[in-house]
Amino acid sequence: MRLFRIQSPGSRSAAPEPPPDRIVDVDALRGMALLGILLVNIAYFASGYPFHLVTDPDHSSWLDHAVTWLVEATLTMKAYLLFSFLFGYSFTLQIDSAARRGVPFAPRFRRRLAGLFAIGLAHAVLLFQGDILTTYALLGLILLAMRQVRPHTALATAAALVGVVAFAMALAATTGAELVPDPSAALAAGERSTEALRGGLVSVVAEHLRSLPAMLGSLAVQGPLALSAFLVGLAAGRGRALADVVRHDRVLRRIQWIGFPAGLAGGVVFATGGGTANFTGLLVGILTAPLLAAAYAATALRYFHTTSGRRLALALAPAGRMSLSNYLGQSILCVVIFTGVGLRLAGDVGPPAVLLVALGIFAVQVAASAMWLARFNYGPAEWLLKTWTERHGVPLSRRGQSQTSAPASR
């Protein structure tokens, strides 16, 4: 694979030029992770059955099963780990940005987390009970407390977190515990949830509130794994691993050689064994999903530094720069498409069509992000969060503003 350094000043792209202190690779990877998250999460908007860990009986063709299996094998438990890694990496960039500006970092970051938690809580109640923002806000406090740890300590802690969760899943599997003890009851609950999603706003919100306790239970697995990815990102950020990808090409190739065989094999076992509905499947996923996520990232980073890959990176980067707005926007569009708030398609669209809807949503977001950032400094949600964090007005429009004043990559 032919590699080269960041595009020359004379390079042309349809995407808006990123501010000088952005890292295009980080933004592009974040955009890629957003697509993966959407491809996984959209199933929970399209039907009430996945929340109860059972398959919608109306969507049981071989093609329906094949698409669901493919998403579970390749993306479930992988996409959010990549996004979490980038959260930890960008945390180090924010520390450096605060130091350059001569402003205290910790109070500002705590305000940022408080704002993120408030946005996430509203998101969970109004749009999607599977919200990750509140989890990130709480885990961010732990990351803040560990910001001084050495890279090897961060990596050791991350490995220990994965090991503890894996041990708990193994213990549950060996004792015969079941995540779906009564499939018939789960199917009935899935039917009720689907009908609730097909109702109006009050019905949708009530369904979200009913589902929150179960979603909080899933954080026993998702929370520690997200924190472990934060810490790997923290260690990588300390070494500025993404600032000069070419220099780390040999390491990236090793990650590919290890991550793809182990990660894909684990994904096959995970999806075939019942995915998140089975403790054994969860155990395999916990141990191998980080490897596959790392292989995806390594492959994308190496490809971004080819001629065609650079064009793709520049196209994805605006969506990554507006990751918060796009994450929320995905939920808004899915609510409009699938629930009774809009088109009321929940339960009526099978997995293949749902997958196409997700790809269409993301394509619109990529184009819309580029157009928005050609005129504005921040995405709307990013601007709101930054205004809250800074506690003063932040210029939104690019008109009359120098790009050099834009924030470091987050």
C-alpha positions as CSV (number, residue, x, y, z in Angstrom):
1,M,0.0,0.0,0.0
2,R,1.5,3.3,-1.1
3,L,1.6,5.9,1.7
4,F,2.2,9.6,1.7
5,R,1.9,12.5,4.1
6,I,-1.0,14.9,4.6
7,Q,-2.2,16.5,1.4
8,S,-0.2,19.4,0.1
9,P,-1.6,23.0,0.4
10,G,-2.4,22.9,-3.3
11,S,-4.6,19.8,-3.1
12,R,-8.3,20.3,-4.0
13,S,-11.3,18.7,-2.4
14,A,-15.1,19.2,-2.5
15,A,-15.1,19.0,1.3
16,P,-14.4,22.2,3.3
17,E,-10.8,22.7,4.3
18,P,-10.3,21.6,7.9
19,P,-8.9,24.1,10.4
20,P,-5.1,23.8,10.7
21,D,-5.3,22.3,14.2
22,R,-7.7,19.5,13.3
23,I,-6.4,16.0,12.6
24,V,-8.2,14.8,9.5
25,D,-7.6,11.2,10.3
26,V,-9.2,11.5,13.7
27,D,-12.3,13.2,12.2
28,A,-12.5,10.7,9.4
29,L,-12.3,7.7,11.8
30,R,-15.0,9.3,13.9
31,G,-17.2,9.7,10.8
32,M,-16.6,6.0,10.0
33,A,-17.5,5.0,13.6
34,L,-20.7,7.0,13.3
35,L,-21.8,4.9,10.3
36,G,-21.1,1.7,12.3
37,I,-23.1,2.9,15.3
38,L,-26.0,3.8,13.0
39,L,-26.0,0.5,11.3
40,V,-26.2,-1.2,14.7
41,N,-28.6,1.2,16.4
42,I,-31.2,1.5,13.6
43,A,-32.6,-1.9,14.3
44,Y,-33.8,-0.7,17.7
45,F,-35.8,2.1,16.0
46,A,-37.2,-0.2,13.4
47,S,-38.6,-2.8,15.8
48,G,-39.3,-3.2,19.5
49,Y,-38.1,-6.8,19.5
50,P,-34.3,-6.3,19.6
51,F,-34.5,-4.5,23.0
52,H,-35.9,-7.8,24.4
53,L,-33.1,-9.8,22.7
54,V,-35.4,-11.7,20.3
55,T,-36.0,-11.6,16.6
56,D,-39.1,-10.1,15.1
57,P,-41.1,-13.2,13.9
58,D,-42.4,-11.2,10.9
59,H,-38.8,-10.8,9.6
60,S,-37.6,-14.4,9.6
61,S,-36.5,-15.0,6.0
62,W,-33.1,-16.2,5.2
63,L,-32.2,-12.7,3.9
64,D,-33.4,-11.1,7.1
65,H,-31.3,-13.5,9.2
66,A,-28.3,-13.1,6.9
67,V,-28.3,-9.3,7.2
68,T,-28.8,-9.4,11.0
69,W,-26.0,-12.0,11.3
70,L,-23.7,-9.9,9.2
71,V,-24.2,-6.7,11.3
72,E,-23.7,-8.7,14.5
73,A,-20.6,-10.4,13.3
74,T,-18.9,-7.3,11.9
75,L,-20.2,-4.3,13.8
76,T,-22.1,-5.1,17.0
77,M,-19.8,-4.4,20.0
78,K,-17.1,-3.0,17.6
79,A,-18.4,0.4,16.3
80,Y,-18.9,1.9,19.8
81,L,-15.4,0.7,20.9
82,L,-13.8,2.6,18.0
83,F,-15.9,5.7,18.9
84,S,-14.9,5.3,22.6
85,F,-11.2,5.0,21.6
86,L,-11.4,8.3,19.7
87,F,-13.1,9.9,22.8
88,G,-10.0,9.0,24.8
89,Y,-7.6,10.1,22.1
90,S,-9.3,13.5,21.7
91,F,-9.3,13.9,25.4
92,T,-5.5,14.3,25.2
93,L,-5.9,16.9,22.4
94,Q,-8.2,18.9,24.5
95,I,-5.7,18.9,27.4
96,D,-3.0,20.2,25.0
97,S,-5.4,22.8,23.6
98,A,-6.2,24.1,27.1
99,A,-2.5,24.3,27.9
100,R,-1.7,26.3,24.8
101,R,-4.4,28.7,25.6
102,G,-3.3,29.0,29.2
103,V,-6.8,28.0,30.6
104,P,-7.5,25.5,33.4
105,F,-8.6,22.2,31.8
106,A,-10.4,20.2,34.6
107,P,-13.2,22.7,35.4
108,R,-14.0,23.2,31.7
109,F,-14.0,19.5,31.1
110,R,-16.4,18.9,34.0
111,R,-18.7,21.5,32.6
112,R,-18.5,19.9,29.2
113,L,-19.4,16.5,30.8
114,A,-22.3,18.0,32.6
115,G,-23.6,19.5,29.4
116,L,-23.1,16.1,27.6
117,F,-25.0,14.3,30.4
118,A,-27.9,16.7,30.1
119,I,-28.0,16.3,26.3
120,G,-27.8,12.5,26.7
121,L,-30.6,12.4,29.2
122,A,-32.9,14.3,26.9
123,H,-31.8,12.0,24.0
124,A,-32.6,8.9,26.0
125,V,-36.0,10.0,27.0
126,L,-37.2,11.7,23.8
127,L,-35.4,9.8,21.1
128,F,-33.4,6.7,21.9
129,Q,-33.2,4.8,25.2
130,G,-30.0,3.2,24.1
131,D,-28.2,6.6,24.5
132,I,-24.4,6.4,25.0
133,L,-23.8,10.1,25.8
134,T,-24.8,9.8,29.5
135,T,-22.4,6.9,29.9
136,Y,-19.6,8.8,28.3
137,A,-20.3,11.8,30.6
138,L,-20.0,9.6,33.7
139,L,-17.0,7.6,32.5
140,G,-15.4,10.9,31.5
141,L,-15.1,11.8,35.2
142,I,-13.0,8.6,35.6
143,L,-10.9,9.5,32.6
144,L,-10.4,13.0,34.0
145,A,-9.2,11.5,37.3
146,M,-6.7,9.2,35.5
147,R,-5.4,11.9,33.1
148,Q,-1.9,11.8,34.7
149,V,-1.4,8.0,34.5
150,R,1.4,6.7,32.2
151,P,0.5,5.0,29.0
152,H,1.5,1.5,30.1
153,T,-0.7,2.0,33.2
154,A,-3.6,3.0,31.1
155,L,-3.2,0.0,28.9
156,A,-2.8,-2.4,31.8
157,T,-6.0,-0.9,33.4
158,A,-7.9,-1.3,30.1
159,A,-6.8,-5.0,29.8
160,A,-7.9,-5.6,33.4
161,L,-11.3,-4.1,32.8
162,V,-11.8,-6.3,29.8
163,G,-10.6,-9.3,31.8
164,V,-13.0,-8.6,34.7
165,V,-16.0,-8.3,32.4
166,A,-15.0,-11.4,30.5
167,F,-14.6,-13.4,33.7
168,A,-18.1,-12.3,34.8
169,M,-19.6,-13.5,31.5
170,A,-17.7,-16.8,31.7
171,L,-19.0,-17.3,35.2
172,A,-22.5,-16.6,34.2
173,A,-22.2,-19.0,31.2
174,T,-20.8,-21.8,33.3
175,T,-23.6,-21.5,35.9
176,G,-26.3,-21.8,33.2
177,A,-27.6,-18.2,33.6
178,E,-29.8,-17.0,30.7
179,L,-30.3,-13.5,29.3
180,V,-33.7,-14.6,27.8
181,P,-35.1,-17.1,30.3
182,D,-38.6,-17.0,28.8
183,P,-38.6,-16.5,25.0
184,S,-42.4,-16.5,24.8
185,A,-42.6,-13.6,27.2
186,A,-39.8,-11.8,25.4
187,L,-41.7,-12.1,22.1
188,A,-44.8,-10.8,23.7
189,A,-42.8,-7.9,25.2
190,G,-41.3,-7.2,21.8
191,E,-44.7,-7.0,20.2
192,R,-45.9,-4.5,22.9
193,S,-42.8,-2.4,22.4
194,T,-43.2,-2.3,18.6
195,E,-46.8,-1.2,19.0
196,A,-45.7,1.5,21.5
197,L,-43.1,2.8,19.0
198,R,-45.9,3.0,16.4
199,G,-47.8,5.3,18.7
200,G,-47.5,9.1,19.0
201,L,-44.9,11.0,21.0
202,V,-46.4,10.2,24.4
203,S,-46.4,6.5,23.6
204,V,-42.8,6.6,22.3
205,V,-41.5,8.5,25.4
206,A,-43.4,6.1,27.7
207,E,-41.7,3.2,26.0
208,H,-38.4,4.8,26.4
209,L,-39.0,5.3,30.1
210,R,-40.1,1.7,30.5
211,S,-37.0,0.4,28.8
212,L,-34.5,2.6,30.7
213,P,-34.0,0.1,33.6
214,A,-33.1,-2.7,31.2
215,M,-30.7,-0.4,29.3
216,L,-29.0,0.6,32.6
217,G,-28.4,-3.1,33.2
218,S,-26.5,-3.4,29.9
219,L,-24.1,-0.8,31.2
220,A,-22.5,-3.5,33.4
221,V,-20.9,-4.7,30.2
222,Q,-20.8,-1.6,27.9
223,G,-19.5,0.8,30.6
224,P,-16.3,-1.0,31.5
225,L,-15.6,-1.8,27.9
226,A,-16.1,1.8,26.8
227,L,-13.8,2.9,29.7
228,S,-11.1,0.5,28.5
229,A,-11.3,2.0,25.0
230,F,-11.1,5.5,26.6
231,L,-7.8,4.4,28.3
232,V,-6.4,2.9,25.1
233,G,-7.2,6.2,23.4
234,L,-5.5,8.0,26.2
235,A,-2.4,6.0,25.8
236,A,-2.4,6.4,22.0
237,G,-3.0,10.2,22.4
238,R,0.0,10.5,24.8
239,G,2.2,9.0,22.0
240,R,0.4,11.1,19.3
241,A,-0.1,7.9,17.4
242,L,-2.5,9.4,14.9
243,A,-0.5,12.6,14.3
244,D,1.9,10.8,12.0
245,V,0.3,7.6,10.7
246,V,3.1,7.0,8.2
247,R,5.7,6.6,11.0
248,H,3.5,3.9,12.6
249,D,2.7,1.9,9.4
250,R,4.6,-1.2,10.6
251,V,2.5,-1.3,13.9
252,L,-0.7,-0.7,11.9
253,R,0.1,-3.7,9.7
254,R,0.7,-5.9,12.7
255,I,-2.7,-4.8,14.2
256,Q,-4.3,-5.9,10.9
257,W,-2.6,-9.3,10.8
258,I,-3.6,-10.0,14.4
259,G,-7.0,-8.2,14.6
260,F,-8.7,-9.5,11.5
261,P,-8.2,-13.3,11.9
262,A,-9.0,-13.2,15.6
263,G,-11.7,-10.5,15.4
264,L,-13.6,-12.0,12.5
265,A,-13.4,-15.5,14.0
266,G,-14.8,-14.1,17.2
267,G,-17.4,-12.2,15.3
268,V,-18.6,-15.4,13.6
269,V,-18.9,-17.2,16.9
270,F,-20.6,-14.2,18.5
271,A,-23.2,-13.8,15.8
272,T,-23.8,-17.6,15.4
273,G,-24.0,-18.1,19.1
274,G,-26.8,-15.6,19.7
275,G,-24.9,-12.4,19.9
276,T,-25.8,-10.2,22.9
277,A,-28.6,-12.6,23.9
278,N,-26.2,-15.3,25.0
279,F,-23.5,-15.1,27.8
280,T,-21.1,-17.3,25.8
281,G,-21.5,-15.1,22.7
282,L,-21.0,-12.0,24.9
283,L,-17.8,-13.6,26.3
284,V,-16.4,-14.2,22.9
285,G,-17.4,-10.7,21.7
286,I,-15.8,-9.0,24.7
287,L,-12.5,-10.8,24.1
288,T,-12.4,-10.3,20.3
289,A,-14.4,-7.2,19.4
290,P,-11.6,-4.8,20.5
291,L,-9.2,-6.7,18.1
292,L,-11.6,-6.3,15.2
293,A,-12.3,-2.6,16.0
294,A,-8.5,-2.0,16.1
295,A,-8.0,-3.8,12.7
296,Y,-10.8,-1.6,11.2
297,A,-9.0,1.5,12.5
298,A,-5.6,0.4,11.3
299,T,-6.9,-0.4,7.8
300,A,-8.8,2.9,7.5
301,L,-5.7,4.9,8.7
302,R,-3.5,3.2,6.1
303,Y,-6.0,3.7,3.4
304,F,-6.6,7.3,4.3
305,H,-2.9,7.9,3.3
306,T,-3.4,6.7,-0.3
307,T,-4.5,9.0,-3.0
308,S,-8.1,7.7,-3.2
309,G,-8.2,7.2,0.5
310,R,-7.3,10.8,1.2
311,R,-10.3,11.9,-0.8
312,L,-12.5,9.6,1.3
313,A,-11.0,10.9,4.6
314,L,-11.7,14.5,3.5
315,A,-15.3,13.5,2.7
316,L,-15.8,11.8,6.0
317,A,-14.1,14.3,8.2
318,P,-16.9,16.9,8.3
319,A,-19.3,14.3,9.6
320,G,-16.8,13.4,12.2
321,R,-16.3,17.0,13.2
322,M,-20.0,17.2,13.8
323,S,-20.2,13.8,15.5
324,L,-22.5,15.0,18.3
325,S,-24.9,16.7,16.0
326,N,-24.9,13.7,13.6
327,Y,-25.4,11.2,16.4
328,L,-28.5,13.2,17.6
329,G,-29.6,13.7,14.0
330,Q,-29.5,10.0,13.3
331,S,-31.9,9.5,16.2
332,I,-34.2,12.3,15.1
333,L,-34.4,10.9,11.5
334,C,-35.0,7.4,12.8
335,V,-37.8,8.5,15.1
336,V,-39.4,10.4,12.2
337,I,-39.1,7.4,9.8
338,F,-40.1,4.5,12.1
339,T,-42.2,5.7,15.0
340,G,-45.7,7.2,15.2
341,V,-44.2,10.6,15.4
342,G,-43.6,10.4,11.7
343,L,-44.1,7.6,9.1
344,R,-44.9,4.8,11.6
345,L,-42.9,2.1,9.9
346,A,-41.7,0.3,13.0
347,G,-42.2,-3.4,12.5
348,D,-43.0,-3.1,8.8
349,V,-39.5,-2.8,7.4
350,G,-37.2,-5.8,7.3
351,P,-33.4,-5.8,8.1
352,P,-32.3,-5.5,4.4
353,A,-34.4,-2.3,3.9
354,V,-33.4,-1.0,7.3
355,L,-29.8,-1.3,6.3
356,L,-30.4,0.7,3.2
357,V,-32.2,3.4,5.2
358,A,-29.2,3.6,7.4
359,L,-26.8,4.0,4.5
360,G,-29.1,6.7,3.0
361,I,-29.2,8.6,6.3
362,F,-25.5,8.6,6.6
363,A,-25.0,9.7,3.0
364,V,-27.3,12.7,3.6
365,Q,-25.3,13.5,6.8
366,V,-22.0,13.4,5.0
367,A,-23.2,15.9,2.4
368,A,-25.0,18.1,4.9
369,S,-22.0,18.2,7.2
370,A,-19.8,19.4,4.5
371,M,-22.3,22.1,3.5
372,W,-22.8,23.2,7.1
373,L,-19.1,23.5,7.9
374,A,-18.5,25.5,4.8
375,R,-20.6,28.2,6.5
376,F,-20.2,27.6,10.2
377,N,-17.4,26.8,12.7
378,Y,-19.3,24.1,14.6
379,G,-22.2,21.7,14.3
380,P,-25.3,23.0,16.1
381,A,-25.0,20.6,19.0
382,E,-21.2,21.2,19.2
383,W,-21.8,24.9,19.3
384,L,-24.4,24.6,22.1
385,L,-22.0,22.4,24.2
386,K,-19.0,24.6,23.6
387,T,-21.0,27.7,24.6
388,W,-22.1,26.0,27.8
389,T,-18.5,24.9,28.4
390,E,-16.9,28.3,27.8
391,R,-19.7,30.1,29.6
392,H,-19.7,32.9,27.0
393,G,-20.9,33.4,23.5
394,V,-18.9,31.4,20.8
395,P,-19.0,32.6,17.2
396,L,-21.0,30.1,15.1
397,S,-20.7,31.6,11.7
398,R,-17.4,31.4,9.7
399,R,-18.0,34.8,8.2
400,G,-15.3,37.1,9.3
401,Q,-13.7,34.4,11.5
402,S,-10.2,33.0,11.0
403,Q,-10.1,29.2,10.8
404,T,-7.0,29.2,13.0
405,S,-9.3,30.0,16.0
406,A,-11.1,26.7,15.7
407,P,-10.8,24.1,18.5
408,A,-8.5,21.1,18.4
409,S,-10.0,17.8,17.2
410,R,-12.5,16.3,19.6
